[in-house]
Amino acid sequence: MDTIREWWGAIMAATGLGIWLVRLEGSSKTALREVARLEKQLDADRQAISETRKEQNEMLREMRADIKRLLERSGPARD
């Protein structure tokens, strides 16, 4: 019984350290899952932005062609 009283502080410290390590592991796993989720979301966002940019470029190409046709119809430029 005296041995337990002597080592009580060390036993409690070791137990506390073990619990802290288990919680740390759980937190790190949660963080890694969140990072993976955010990476997937970022990839999806990049893909969506790329598609939107392609659509906008096509629309601008069409608008330039329309403006060019309108300018050609209006005749020569007057100074």
N, C-alpha and C positions, 0 to 999 in steps of 0.2 A: 504494500500500500504506500509506503514511503517513496518507493521508486516512481510510482505514478505521480505523486505530488511533486517530486523533484523535476520530472520531465513534462509536467502538465503544460507549461508554456511552450515548449518545443513541439509537443504533440498538437496543440491548438494551432500553432504557427504553420506546421506542416499540413494540417487539415485545411486551414484557410488558404494556403498556397495551392493545394490541389483543387479546391473549389474554384479559386480564381482562374486557374489554368483551364478548367473545363469551360467556364463561362467565356474566357478569351477565345477558345477554339470555336465555340458556338457563334460568337460575334464575328470572327474572321470568316467563317463559312457563309454567314448571312451577307457580309460585305462582298464576298466573292460572287455570290449569286446576283446581288444588285449590280455589280460591275458588269457581269455577263449580260444581264437584262438591258442595261444602258447601252452596251456596245451593239446589241441587236437593234435597239431602237434607233441608235445613231446611223447604223447601216441602212435601215429602212428609210430614215429621213433623207439621207444622202441620195438614195435611189429615187425617192419622190421628187427631190429638188432637181435632180438631173433630168427626169422626164418633163418636169414643168419648164425647165430652161429650154429643152428641145422644142416644146410646143410654142414657147414665146418666140424663139428664133424663127421658127417656121412662119408664125404670124407676122413678124417683122419683115421677113422676106416677101411675103405676099403684099404687105402694105407698101414696101418699096417699089415692087413691080407695078402696083396700082397707081402710085404717085407718078412713076415714070411714064406710064401710059397716058395719064391725064395731062402731064406736061407736054407730051408729044402731040396730043390732040389739040392743045391750045395754040399750037403753031410756034413760029420762031419767037424768041425772046425779043422784047422791045426795049430799046435803050432810051 
